[in-house]
């Protein structure tokens, strides 16, 4: 069973100060967990892994 805290949408990422471009780069290879009110929800662990991968590349 998962909770809402374990899922993030584009709005959550924007609230953290990320730009639309960075958000697109982070989620382009991720699987959508579900849709909520028209927004794709991604697993927080997947987002974290994507950020770490992006930081390693730079």
C-alpha distance matrix in Angstrom:
0.0 3.8 6.8 10.2 11.8 10.4 12.1 15.9 18.6 22.3 23.0 21.0 22.9 26.1 25.6 25.6 29.0 28.4 30.7 29.9 31.5 29.4 26.1 27.3 28.2 24.8 22.7 25.2 23.8 20.1 17.9 16.6 12.9 13.8 16.6 16.7 20.2 21.8 20.4 18.6 15.4 15.1 12.7 14.4 14.9 16.7 18.8 19.7 20.8 22.8 24.5 25.4 26.8 28.8 30.2 31.3 33.2 35.2
3.8 0.0 3.8 6.8 8.2 6.6 8.4 12.2 15.0 18.7 19.3 17.2 19.1 22.4 21.8 21.8 25.2 24.6 27.0 26.4 28.0 25.9 22.6 24.1 25.0 21.6 19.6 22.4 21.4 17.6 15.8 14.3 10.7 11.7 14.3 14.3 17.8 19.3 17.4 15.7 12.3 11.9 9.6 10.9 12.0 13.9 15.6 16.6 18.1 19.9 21.3 22.5 24.1 25.8 27.2 28.6 30.4 32.2
6.8 3.8 0.0 3.8 5.4 5.6 7.4 10.8 13.6 17.3 17.2 15.0 17.4 20.3 19.3 19.6 23.1 23.0 25.5 25.1 27.2 25.1 21.9 23.7 24.9 21.6 19.9 23.0 22.5 18.8 17.4 15.3 12.0 12.4 14.1 13.2 16.3 18.3 16.4 15.3 11.8 12.1 10.2 10.7 12.7 14.9 15.7 16.6 18.8 20.4 21.3 22.8 24.7 26.0 27.2 29.0 30.9 32.2
10.2 6.8 3.8 0.0 3.8 5.4 5.4 8.0 10.4 14.0 13.6 11.6 14.3 17.0 16.0 16.7 20.1 20.1 22.4 22.0 24.4 22.5 19.2 21.2 22.8 19.6 17.9 21.2 21.3 17.6 16.5 14.0 11.3 11.1 12.0 10.5 13.3 15.4 13.3 12.7 9.4 10.4 9.5 9.8 12.7 14.4 14.3 15.8 18.4 19.3 19.9 22.0 23.9 24.7 25.9 28.1 29.8 30.8
11.8 8.2 5.4 3.8 0.0 3.8 5.5 7.4 10.6 13.9 13.4 10.5 12.9 15.8 14.4 14.4 18.0 18.3 21.1 21.3 23.4 21.1 18.2 20.7 21.8 18.5 17.4 21.0 21.0 17.6 17.2 15.3 12.9 13.6 14.6 13.4 16.0 17.8 15.1 14.3 10.8 10.7 9.2 7.9 10.8 13.1 12.7 13.4 16.3 17.6 17.7 19.5 21.9 22.6 23.4 25.6 27.6 28.5
10.4 6.6 5.6 5.4 3.8 0.0 3.8 6.8 10.5 13.8 14.3 11.6 13.1 16.5 15.9 15.4 18.8 18.3 21.0 20.9 22.6 20.1 17.2 19.2 20.0 16.5 15.3 18.7 18.2 14.6 14.2 12.8 10.4 11.9 13.8 13.6 16.8 17.8 14.9 13.3 9.5 8.4 5.9 5.2 7.6 9.9 10.2 11.0 13.5 14.9 15.7 17.2 19.3 20.5 21.5 23.4 25.3 26.6
12.1 8.4 7.4 5.4 5.5 3.8 0.0 3.8 7.0 10.5 11.4 9.3 10.9 14.1 14.1 14.2 17.2 16.4 18.6 18.0 19.9 17.8 14.5 16.3 17.6 14.4 12.6 16.0 16.0 12.4 11.9 9.9 7.9 9.0 10.4 10.3 13.5 14.2 11.2 9.5 5.7 5.3 4.6 5.2 8.5 9.4 9.2 11.2 13.6 14.1 15.0 17.3 18.9 19.6 21.2 23.3 24.7 25.9
15.9 12.2 10.8 8.0 7.4 6.8 3.8 0.0 3.8 6.9 7.9 5.9 7.2 10.4 10.8 11.0 13.7 12.8 14.9 14.4 16.5 14.6 11.2 13.4 15.0 12.0 10.6 14.2 15.0 11.9 12.2 10.1 9.5 10.3 10.6 10.4 12.8 13.0 9.5 8.3 5.3 5.3 6.3 5.9 9.6 9.7 8.0 10.5 13.2 12.9 13.3 16.2 17.7 17.7 19.3 21.9 23.0 23.8
18.6 15.0 13.6 10.4 10.6 10.5 7.0 3.8 0.0 3.8 5.3 5.3 6.6 8.8 10.0 11.2 13.1 11.9 13.1 11.9 14.4 13.3 9.7 11.5 13.9 11.7 9.9 13.0 14.7 12.1 12.3 9.7 10.2 10.0 9.1 8.7 10.4 10.0 6.3 5.9 4.8 6.3 9.0 9.3 12.8 12.0 10.0 13.0 15.4 14.2 14.6 18.0 19.1 18.4 20.4 23.2 23.7 24.3
22.3 18.7 17.3 14.0 13.9 13.8 10.5 6.9 3.8 0.0 3.8 5.4 5.1 6.1 8.6 9.9 10.8 9.2 9.7 8.2 11.1 10.5 7.0 8.9 11.8 10.4 9.2 12.0 14.5 12.8 13.7 11.6 13.0 12.8 11.4 11.3 12.0 10.9 7.3 7.5 7.9 8.9 11.9 11.7 14.8 13.6 10.9 13.8 16.1 14.1 14.1 17.8 18.7 17.3 19.3 22.3 22.4 22.6
23.0 19.3 17.2 13.6 13.4 14.3 11.4 7.9 5.3 3.8 0.0 3.8 5.4 5.0 6.2 8.8 9.9 9.7 10.6 9.9 13.3 12.9 9.9 12.3 15.1 13.7 12.9 15.8 18.2 16.3 17.1 14.6 15.4 14.7 12.9 11.6 11.6 11.4 8.4 9.9 9.9 11.5 13.9 13.2 16.8 16.2 13.4 15.8 18.7 17.0 16.5 20.0 21.4 19.9 21.4 24.7 25.0 24.9
21.0 17.2 15.0 11.6 10.5 11.6 9.3 5.9 5.3 5.4 3.8 0.0 3.8 5.4 5.1 6.6 9.0 9.2 11.4 11.7 14.6 13.1 10.3 13.3 15.3 13.2 12.8 16.3 18.1 15.9 16.8 14.7 14.9 14.9 13.9 12.7 13.6 13.9 10.6 11.1 9.8 10.5 12.0 10.5 14.0 14.2 11.3 13.1 16.4 15.4 14.5 17.8 19.7 18.6 19.6 22.9 23.8 23.6
22.9 19.1 17.4 14.3 12.9 13.1 10.9 7.2 6.6 5.1 5.4 3.8 0.0 3.8 5.3 5.1 6.8 5.8 8.3 9.0 11.4 9.4 7.0 10.5 12.1 10.1 10.6 14.0 16.0 14.4 16.1 14.7 15.6 16.2 15.6 15.1 16.1 15.6 12.1 11.9 10.9 10.6 12.2 10.4 13.4 13.0 9.5 11.2 14.3 12.7 11.4 14.9 16.6 15.2 16.2 19.6 20.3 20.0
26.1 22.4 20.3 17.0 15.8 16.5 14.1 10.4 8.8 6.1 5.0 5.4 3.8 0.0 3.8 5.3 5.1 5.0 6.4 7.5 10.6 9.7 8.0 11.2 13.3 12.3 12.9 15.8 18.4 17.2 19.0 17.4 18.6 18.6 17.3 16.4 16.6 16.0 12.9 13.6 13.4 13.8 15.8 14.2 17.2 16.6 13.1 14.8 17.7 15.8 14.2 17.8 19.3 17.2 18.2 21.8 22.0 21.2
25.6 21.8 19.3 16.0 14.4 15.9 14.1 10.8 10.0 8.6 6.2 5.1 5.3 3.8 0.0 3.8 5.3 7.3 9.7 11.3 14.3 13.0 11.4 14.8 16.7 15.1 15.8 19.0 21.2 19.6 21.2 19.4 19.9 19.9 18.6 17.1 17.3 17.6 14.6 15.5 14.7 15.2 16.6 14.4 17.6 17.8 14.4 15.5 18.9 17.6 15.7 19.0 21.1 19.4 19.7 23.4 24.2 23.2
25.6 21.8 19.6 16.7 14.4 15.4 14.2 11.0 11.2 9.9 8.8 6.6 5.1 5.3 3.8 0.0 3.8 5.8 9.3 11.6 13.8 11.6 10.7 14.4 15.4 13.5 15.0 18.3 20.2 18.8 20.8 19.6 20.1 20.8 20.2 19.2 20.0 20.0 16.6 16.8 15.5 15.1 15.8 13.1 15.7 16.1 12.6 12.9 16.3 15.3 12.8 15.8 18.2 16.5 16.4 20.0 21.1 20.1
29.0 25.2 23.1 20.1 18.0 18.8 17.2 13.7 13.1 10.8 9.9 9.0 6.8 5.1 5.3 3.8 0.0 3.8 6.6 9.6 11.7 10.0 10.1 13.6 14.6 13.7 15.5 18.3 20.7 19.9 22.2 21.2 22.3 23.0 22.0 21.2 21.5 21.1 17.8 18.2 17.6 17.2 18.5 16.0 18.5 18.3 14.5 15.0 18.0 16.3 13.7 16.7 18.7 16.3 16.3 20.0 20.6 19.1
28.4 24.6 23.0 20.1 18.3 18.3 16.4 12.8 11.9 9.2 9.7 9.2 5.8 5.0 7.3 5.8 3.8 0.0 3.8 6.7 8.2 6.3 6.5 10.0 10.8 10.2 12.2 14.8 17.2 16.8 19.4 18.8 20.4 21.3 20.5 20.3 20.8 19.8 16.4 16.3 16.0 15.3 16.9 14.9 17.0 16.1 12.3 13.3 15.8 13.5 11.2 14.6 16.0 13.4 14.0 17.7 17.8 16.6
30.7 27.0 25.5 22.4 21.1 21.0 18.6 14.9 13.1 9.7 10.6 11.4 8.3 6.4 9.7 9.3 6.6 3.8 0.0 3.8 5.4 5.3 6.2 8.7 10.0 10.7 12.4 14.2 17.2 17.4 20.0 19.3 21.5 22.1 20.9 20.9 21.0 19.4 16.4 16.5 17.1 16.7 18.9 17.5 19.6 18.1 14.5 16.0 18.0 15.1 13.3 16.8 17.5 14.5 15.6 19.1 18.5 17.1
29.9 26.4 25.1 22.0 21.3 20.9 18.0 14.4 11.9 8.2 9.9 11.7 9.0 7.5 11.3 11.6 9.6 6.7 3.8 0.0 3.8 5.6 5.1 6.2 8.7 9.9 10.7 11.9 15.3 15.6 17.9 17.1 19.6 19.9 18.5 18.9 18.8 16.8 14.0 14.1 15.4 15.4 18.1 17.5 19.7 17.7 14.4 16.7 18.3 15.2 14.3 18.0 18.1 15.3 17.2 20.4 19.4 18.6
31.5 28.0 27.2 24.4 23.4 22.6 19.9 16.5 14.4 11.1 13.3 14.6 11.4 10.6 14.3 13.8 11.7 8.2 5.4 3.8 0.0 3.8 5.4 5.2 6.3 8.7 10.2 10.6 13.9 15.1 17.9 17.8 20.7 21.5 20.6 21.5 21.8 19.4 16.6 16.0 17.3 16.6 19.1 18.5 20.1 17.7 14.6 16.7 17.6 14.0 13.3 16.7 16.2 13.0 15.2 18.1 16.5 15.8
29.4 25.9 25.1 22.5 21.1 20.1 17.8 14.6 13.3 10.5 12.9 13.1 9.4 9.7 13.0 11.6 10.0 6.3 5.3 5.6 3.8 0.0 3.8 5.4 5.0 6.2 8.7 10.0 12.7 13.6 16.7 17.0 19.5 20.8 20.4 21.3 22.1 20.2 16.9 15.8 16.2 14.9 16.8 15.7 17.0 14.8 11.6 13.2 14.2 10.8 9.6 13.0 12.9 9.8 11.7 14.9 13.9 13.2
26.1 22.6 21.9 19.2 18.2 17.2 14.5 11.2 9.7 7.0 9.9 10.3 7.0 8.0 11.4 10.7 10.1 6.5 6.2 5.1 5.4 3.8 0.0 3.8 5.4 5.1 6.2 8.4 11.2 11.2 13.9 13.6 16.0 17.1 16.6 17.5 18.5 16.6 13.2 12.0 12.4 11.4 13.8 13.1 14.9 12.7 9.5 12.0 13.3 10.2 9.8 13.5 13.6 11.4 13.7 16.7 16.1 16.1
27.3 24.1 23.7 21.2 20.7 19.2 16.3 13.4 11.5 8.9 12.3 13.3 10.5 11.2 14.8 14.4 13.6 10.0 8.7 6.2 5.2 5.4 3.8 0.0 3.8 5.5 5.4 5.7 9.3 10.2 12.7 12.8 15.9 17.0 16.4 18.0 18.9 16.3 13.4 11.9 13.1 12.2 15.0 15.2 16.6 13.7 11.3 14.1 14.6 11.1 11.7 15.2 14.3 12.1 15.1 17.6 16.3 16.8
28.2 25.0 24.9 22.8 21.8 20.0 17.6 15.0 13.9 11.8 15.1 15.3 12.1 13.3 16.7 15.4 14.6 10.8 10.0 8.7 6.3 5.0 5.4 3.8 0.0 3.8 5.7 5.6 8.1 9.9 13.2 14.3 17.3 19.0 19.1 20.9 22.2 19.7 16.6 14.6 15.3 13.5 15.5 15.4 16.0 12.9 10.7 12.9 12.6 8.9 9.5 12.5 11.1 8.7 12.0 14.1 12.6 13.3
24.8 21.6 21.6 19.6 18.5 16.5 14.4 12.0 11.7 10.4 13.7 13.2 10.1 12.3 15.1 13.5 13.7 10.2 10.7 9.9 8.7 6.2 5.1 5.5 3.8 0.0 3.8 5.9 7.3 7.8 11.2 12.3 14.8 16.9 17.5 19.1 20.9 19.0 15.5 13.1 12.9 10.5 12.1 11.7 12.2 9.3 6.9 9.2 9.3 5.7 6.6 9.9 9.2 7.7 10.8 13.0 12.5 13.6
22.7 19.6 19.9 17.9 17.4 15.3 12.6 10.6 9.9 9.2 12.9 12.8 10.6 12.9 15.8 15.0 15.5 12.2 12.4 10.7 10.2 8.7 6.2 5.4 5.7 3.8 0.0 3.8 5.5 5.0 8.0 8.7 11.6 13.5 14.1 16.2 18.1 15.9 12.7 9.9 10.0 8.0 10.3 11.0 11.9 8.7 7.2 10.5 10.5 7.5 9.5 12.7 11.8 11.1 14.3 16.3 15.8 17.2
25.2 22.4 23.0 21.2 21.0 18.7 16.0 14.2 13.0 12.0 15.8 16.3 14.0 15.8 19.0 18.3 18.3 14.8 14.2 11.9 10.6 10.0 8.4 5.7 5.6 5.9 3.8 0.0 3.8 5.7 8.4 9.9 13.3 15.1 15.6 18.2 19.9 17.2 14.4 11.7 12.6 10.9 13.3 14.5 15.0 11.4 10.6 13.7 12.9 9.6 12.0 14.7 12.9 12.1 15.7 17.2 15.9 17.6
23.8 21.4 22.5 21.3 21.0 18.2 16.0 15.0 14.7 14.5 18.2 18.1 16.0 18.4 21.2 20.2 20.7 17.2 17.2 15.3 13.9 12.7 11.2 9.3 8.1 7.3 5.5 3.8 0.0 3.8 6.8 9.6 12.6 15.2 16.6 19.4 21.7 19.2 16.5 13.2 13.4 10.9 12.5 14.0 13.6 9.7 10.1 12.8 11.1 8.5 11.8 13.7 11.5 11.8 15.5 16.2 15.2 17.6
20.1 17.6 18.8 17.6 17.6 14.6 12.4 11.9 12.1 12.8 16.3 15.9 14.4 17.2 19.6 18.8 19.9 16.8 17.4 15.6 15.1 13.6 11.2 10.2 9.9 7.8 5.0 5.7 3.8 0.0 3.8 6.5 9.0 11.9 13.7 16.4 19.1 17.1 14.2 10.6 10.2 7.4 8.8 10.8 10.7 7.0 8.0 11.1 10.0 8.2 11.5 13.6 12.4 13.1 16.4 17.4 17.2 19.5
17.9 15.8 17.4 16.5 17.2 14.2 11.9 12.2 12.3 13.7 17.1 16.8 16.1 19.0 21.2 20.8 22.2 19.4 20.0 17.9 17.9 16.7 13.9 12.7 13.2 11.2 8.0 8.4 6.8 3.8 0.0 3.8 6.2 9.0 11.3 14.5 17.4 15.5 13.2 9.4 9.0 7.0 8.5 11.6 11.8 8.6 10.3 13.5 12.7 11.6 14.9 16.9 15.9 16.9 20.1 21.0 20.9 23.3
16.6 14.3 15.3 14.0 15.3 12.8 9.9 10.1 9.7 11.6 14.6 14.7 14.7 17.4 19.4 19.6 21.2 18.8 19.3 17.1 17.8 17.0 13.6 12.8 14.3 12.3 8.7 9.9 9.6 6.5 3.8 0.0 3.8 5.6 7.6 10.8 13.7 12.0 9.7 6.0 5.8 5.3 7.9 11.2 12.5 10.0 11.0 14.5 14.6 13.6 16.3 18.8 18.3 18.9 21.9 23.4 23.4 25.4
12.9 10.7 12.0 11.3 12.9 10.4 7.9 9.5 10.2 13.0 15.4 14.9 15.6 18.6 19.9 20.1 22.3 20.4 21.5 19.6 20.7 19.5 16.0 15.9 17.3 14.8 11.6 13.3 12.6 9.0 6.2 3.8 0.0 3.8 7.2 9.9 13.4 12.7 10.7 7.4 5.6 5.3 6.5 10.2 11.5 10.1 11.6 14.7 15.1 15.0 17.5 19.7 19.8 20.8 23.4 24.8 25.4 27.4
13.8 11.7 12.4 11.1 13.6 11.9 9.0 10.3 10.0 12.8 14.7 14.9 16.2 18.6 19.9 20.8 23.0 21.3 22.1 19.9 21.5 20.8 17.1 17.0 19.0 16.9 13.5 15.1 15.2 11.9 9.0 5.6 3.8 0.0 3.8 6.6 10.1 9.7 8.4 6.1 5.4 7.4 9.3 12.6 14.7 13.5 14.3 17.6 18.5 18.0 20.3 22.8 23.0 23.6 26.2 27.9 28.3 30.1
16.6 14.3 14.1 12.0 14.6 13.8 10.4 10.6 9.1 11.4 12.9 13.9 15.6 17.3 18.6 20.2 22.0 20.5 20.9 18.5 20.6 20.4 16.6 16.4 19.1 17.5 14.1 15.6 16.6 13.7 11.3 7.6 7.2 3.8 0.0 3.8 6.6 5.9 5.4 4.6 5.7 9.0 11.8 14.5 17.1 15.8 15.9 19.3 20.6 19.6 21.5 24.4 24.6 24.7 27.4 29.4 29.6 31.0
16.7 14.3 13.2 10.5 13.4 13.6 10.3 10.4 8.7 11.3 11.6 12.7 15.1 16.4 17.1 19.2 21.2 20.3 20.9 18.9 21.5 21.3 17.5 18.0 20.9 19.1 16.2 18.2 19.4 16.4 14.5 10.8 9.9 6.6 3.8 0.0 3.8 5.4 5.2 6.6 6.9 10.6 13.0 15.1 18.2 17.6 17.1 20.2 22.1 21.3 22.6 25.7 26.4 26.3 28.6 31.0 31.4 32.4
20.2 17.8 16.3 13.3 16.0 16.8 13.5 12.8 10.4 12.0 11.6 13.6 16.1 16.6 17.3 20.0 21.5 20.8 21.0 18.8 21.8 22.1 18.5 18.9 22.2 20.9 18.1 19.9 21.7 19.1 17.4 13.7 13.4 10.1 6.6 3.8 0.0 3.8 5.6 8.6 9.9 13.7 16.4 18.1 21.4 20.7 19.8 22.9 25.0 23.8 24.8 28.1 28.9 28.3 30.6 33.2 33.4 34.1
21.8 19.3 18.3 15.4 17.8 17.8 14.2 13.0 10.0 10.9 11.4 13.9 15.6 16.0 17.6 20.0 21.1 19.8 19.4 16.8 19.4 20.2 16.6 16.3 19.7 19.0 15.9 17.2 19.2 17.1 15.5 12.0 12.7 9.7 5.9 5.4 3.8 0.0 3.8 6.7 9.4 12.9 16.2 18.1 21.2 19.8 18.9 22.4 24.0 22.4 23.6 27.1 27.3 26.6 29.2 31.7 31.5 32.3
20.4 17.4 16.4 13.3 15.1 14.9 11.2 9.5 6.3 7.3 8.4 10.6 12.1 12.9 14.6 16.6 17.8 16.4 16.4 14.0 16.6 16.9 13.2 13.4 16.6 15.5 12.7 14.4 16.5 14.2 13.2 9.7 10.7 8.4 5.4 5.2 5.6 3.8 0.0 3.8 6.3 9.7 13.1 14.7 17.8 16.4 15.2 18.6 20.4 18.8 19.9 23.3 23.7 23.0 25.5 28.1 28.0 28.8
18.6 15.7 15.3 12.7 14.3 13.3 9.5 8.3 5.9 7.5 9.9 11.1 11.9 13.6 15.5 16.8 18.2 16.3 16.5 14.1 16.0 15.8 12.0 11.9 14.6 13.1 9.9 11.7 13.2 10.6 9.4 6.0 7.4 6.1 4.6 6.6 8.6 6.7 3.8 0.0 3.8 6.6 10.2 12.3 15.0 13.2 12.5 16.2 17.5 16.0 17.6 20.8 20.9 20.6 23.3 25.5 25.5 26.7
15.4 12.3 11.8 9.4 10.8 9.5 5.7 5.3 4.8 7.9 9.9 9.8 10.9 13.4 14.7 15.5 17.6 16.0 17.1 15.4 17.3 16.2 12.4 13.1 15.3 12.9 10.0 12.6 13.4 10.2 9.0 5.8 5.6 5.4 5.7 6.9 9.9 9.4 6.3 3.8 0.0 3.8 6.8 9.0 11.9 10.8 10.3 13.7 15.3 14.5 16.0 18.9 19.6 19.7 22.1 24.2 24.8 26.0
15.1 11.9 12.1 10.4 10.7 8.4 5.3 5.3 6.3 8.9 11.5 10.5 10.6 13.8 15.2 15.1 17.2 15.3 16.7 15.4 16.6 14.9 11.4 12.2 13.5 10.5 8.0 10.9 10.9 7.4 7.0 5.3 5.3 7.4 9.0 10.6 13.7 12.9 9.7 6.6 3.8 0.0 3.8 6.2 8.5 7.0 7.0 10.4 11.6 11.1 13.0 15.6 16.1 16.7 19.0 20.9 21.6 23.2
12.7 9.6 10.2 9.5 9.2 5.9 4.6 6.3 9.0 11.9 13.9 12.0 12.2 15.8 16.6 15.8 18.5 16.9 18.9 18.1 19.1 16.8 13.8 15.0 15.5 12.1 10.3 13.3 12.5 8.8 8.5 7.9 6.5 9.3 11.8 13.0 16.4 16.2 13.1 10.2 6.8 3.8 0.0 3.8 5.4 5.2 6.5 8.8 10.0 10.8 12.6 14.5 15.5 16.7 18.7 20.2 21.5 23.3
14.4 10.9 10.7 9.8 7.9 5.2 5.2 5.9 9.3 11.7 13.2 10.5 10.4 14.2 14.4 13.1 16.0 14.9 17.5 17.5 18.5 15.7 13.1 15.2 15.4 11.7 11.0 14.5 14.0 10.8 11.6 11.2 10.2 12.6 14.5 15.1 18.1 18.1 14.7 12.3 9.0 6.2 3.8 0.0 3.8 5.4 5.1 6.2 8.6 9.8 10.6 12.4 14.2 15.3 16.6 18.4 20.2 21.5
14.9 12.0 12.7 12.7 10.8 7.6 8.5 9.6 12.8 14.8 16.8 14.0 13.4 17.2 17.6 15.7 18.5 17.0 19.6 19.7 20.1 17.0 14.9 16.6 16.0 12.2 11.9 15.0 13.6 10.7 11.8 12.5 11.5 14.7 17.1 18.2 21.4 21.2 17.8 15.0 11.9 8.5 5.4 3.8 0.0 3.8 5.5 5.1 6.2 8.6 9.9 10.6 12.3 14.2 15.4 16.6 18.6 20.4
16.7 13.9 14.9 14.4 13.1 9.9 9.4 9.7 12.0 13.6 16.2 14.2 13.0 16.6 17.8 16.1 18.3 16.1 18.1 17.7 17.7 14.8 12.7 13.7 12.9 9.3 8.7 11.4 9.7 7.0 8.6 10.0 10.1 13.5 15.8 17.6 20.7 19.8 16.4 13.2 10.8 7.0 5.2 5.4 3.8 0.0 3.8 5.4 5.1 6.1 8.6 9.9 10.5 12.3 14.3 15.4 16.7 18.8
18.8 15.6 15.7 14.3 12.7 10.2 9.2 8.0 10.0 10.9 13.4 11.3 9.5 13.1 14.4 12.6 14.5 12.3 14.5 14.4 14.6 11.6 9.5 11.3 10.7 6.9 7.2 10.6 10.1 8.0 10.3 11.0 11.6 14.3 15.9 17.1 19.8 18.9 15.2 12.5 10.3 7.0 6.5 5.1 5.5 3.8 0.0 3.8 5.5 5.0 6.2 8.6 9.8 10.5 12.3 14.3 15.5 16.9
19.7 16.6 16.6 15.8 13.4 11.0 11.2 10.5 13.0 13.8 15.8 13.1 11.2 14.8 15.5 12.9 15.0 13.3 16.0 16.7 16.7 13.2 12.0 14.1 12.9 9.2 10.5 13.7 12.8 11.1 13.5 14.5 14.7 17.6 19.3 20.2 22.9 22.4 18.6 16.2 13.7 10.4 8.8 6.2 5.1 5.4 3.8 0.0 3.8 5.4 5.1 6.2 8.6 9.9 10.6 12.4 14.5 15.8
20.8 18.1 18.8 18.4 16.3 13.5 13.6 13.2 15.4 16.1 18.7 16.4 14.3 17.7 18.9 16.3 18.0 15.8 18.0 18.3 17.6 14.2 13.3 14.6 12.6 9.3 10.5 12.9 11.1 10.0 12.7 14.6 15.1 18.5 20.6 22.1 25.0 24.0 20.4 17.5 15.3 11.6 10.0 8.6 6.2 5.1 5.5 3.8 0.0 3.8 5.5 5.1 6.1 8.6 9.9 10.6 12.5 14.6
22.8 19.9 20.4 19.3 17.6 14.9 14.1 12.9 14.2 14.1 17.0 15.4 12.7 15.8 17.6 15.3 16.3 13.5 15.1 15.2 14.0 10.8 10.2 11.1 8.9 5.7 7.5 9.6 8.5 8.2 11.6 13.6 15.0 18.0 19.6 21.3 23.8 22.4 18.8 16.0 14.5 11.1 10.8 9.8 8.6 6.1 5.0 5.4 3.8 0.0 3.8 5.5 5.1 6.2 8.6 9.9 10.8 12.8
24.5 21.3 21.3 19.9 17.7 15.7 15.0 13.3 14.6 14.1 16.5 14.5 11.4 14.2 15.7 12.8 13.7 11.2 13.3 14.3 13.3 9.6 9.8 11.7 9.5 6.6 9.5 12.0 11.8 11.5 14.9 16.3 17.5 20.3 21.5 22.6 24.8 23.6 19.9 17.6 16.0 13.0 12.6 10.6 9.9 8.6 6.2 5.1 5.5 3.8 0.0 3.8 5.4 5.1 6.2 8.6 10.0 11.0
25.4 22.5 22.8 22.0 19.5 17.2 17.3 16.2 18.0 17.8 20.0 17.8 14.9 17.8 19.0 15.8 16.7 14.6 16.8 18.0 16.7 13.0 13.5 15.2 12.5 9.9 12.7 14.7 13.7 13.6 16.9 18.8 19.7 22.8 24.4 25.7 28.1 27.1 23.3 20.8 18.9 15.6 14.5 12.4 10.6 9.9 8.6 6.2 5.1 5.5 3.8 0.0 3.8 5.4 5.1 6.2 8.8 10.2
26.8 24.1 24.7 23.9 21.9 19.3 18.9 17.7 19.1 18.7 21.4 19.7 16.6 19.3 21.1 18.2 18.7 16.0 17.5 18.1 16.2 12.9 13.6 14.3 11.1 9.2 11.8 12.9 11.5 12.4 15.9 18.3 19.8 23.0 24.6 26.4 28.9 27.3 23.7 20.9 19.6 16.1 15.5 14.2 12.3 10.5 9.8 8.6 6.1 5.1 5.4 3.8 0.0 3.8 5.5 5.2 6.4 9.1
28.8 25.8 26.0 24.7 22.6 20.5 19.6 17.7 18.4 17.3 19.9 18.6 15.2 17.2 19.4 16.5 16.3 13.4 14.5 15.3 13.0 9.8 11.4 12.1 8.7 7.7 11.1 12.1 11.8 13.1 16.9 18.9 20.8 23.6 24.7 26.3 28.3 26.6 23.0 20.6 19.7 16.7 16.7 15.3 14.2 12.3 10.5 9.9 8.6 6.2 5.1 5.4 3.8 0.0 3.8 5.5 5.3 6.7
30.2 27.2 27.2 25.9 23.4 21.5 21.2 19.3 20.4 19.3 21.4 19.6 16.2 18.2 19.7 16.4 16.3 14.0 15.6 17.2 15.2 11.7 13.7 15.1 12.0 10.8 14.3 15.7 15.5 16.4 20.1 21.9 23.4 26.2 27.4 28.6 30.6 29.2 25.5 23.3 22.1 19.0 18.7 16.6 15.4 14.3 12.3 10.6 9.9 8.6 6.2 5.1 5.5 3.8 0.0 3.8 5.4 5.4
31.3 28.6 29.0 28.1 25.6 23.4 23.3 21.9 23.2 22.3 24.7 22.9 19.6 21.8 23.4 20.0 20.0 17.7 19.1 20.4 18.1 14.9 16.7 17.6 14.1 13.0 16.3 17.2 16.2 17.4 21.0 23.4 24.8 27.9 29.4 31.0 33.2 31.7 28.1 25.5 24.2 20.9 20.2 18.4 16.6 15.4 14.3 12.4 10.6 9.9 8.6 6.2 5.2 5.5 3.8 0.0 3.8 5.6
33.2 30.4 30.9 29.8 27.6 25.3 24.7 23.0 23.7 22.4 25.0 23.8 20.3 22.0 24.2 21.1 20.6 17.8 18.5 19.4 16.5 13.9 16.1 16.3 12.6 12.5 15.8 15.9 15.2 17.2 20.9 23.4 25.4 28.3 29.6 31.4 33.4 31.5 28.0 25.5 24.8 21.6 21.5 20.2 18.6 16.7 15.5 14.5 12.5 10.8 10.0 8.8 6.4 5.3 5.4 3.8 0.0 3.8
35.2 32.2 32.2 30.8 28.5 26.6 25.9 23.8 24.3 22.6 24.9 23.6 20.0 21.2 23.2 20.1 19.1 16.6 17.1 18.6 15.8 13.2 16.1 16.8 13.3 13.6 17.2 17.6 17.6 19.5 23.3 25.4 27.4 30.1 31.0 32.4 34.1 32.3 28.8 26.7 26.0 23.2 23.3 21.5 20.4 18.8 16.9 15.8 14.6 12.8 11.0 10.2 9.1 6.7 5.4 5.6 3.8 0.0
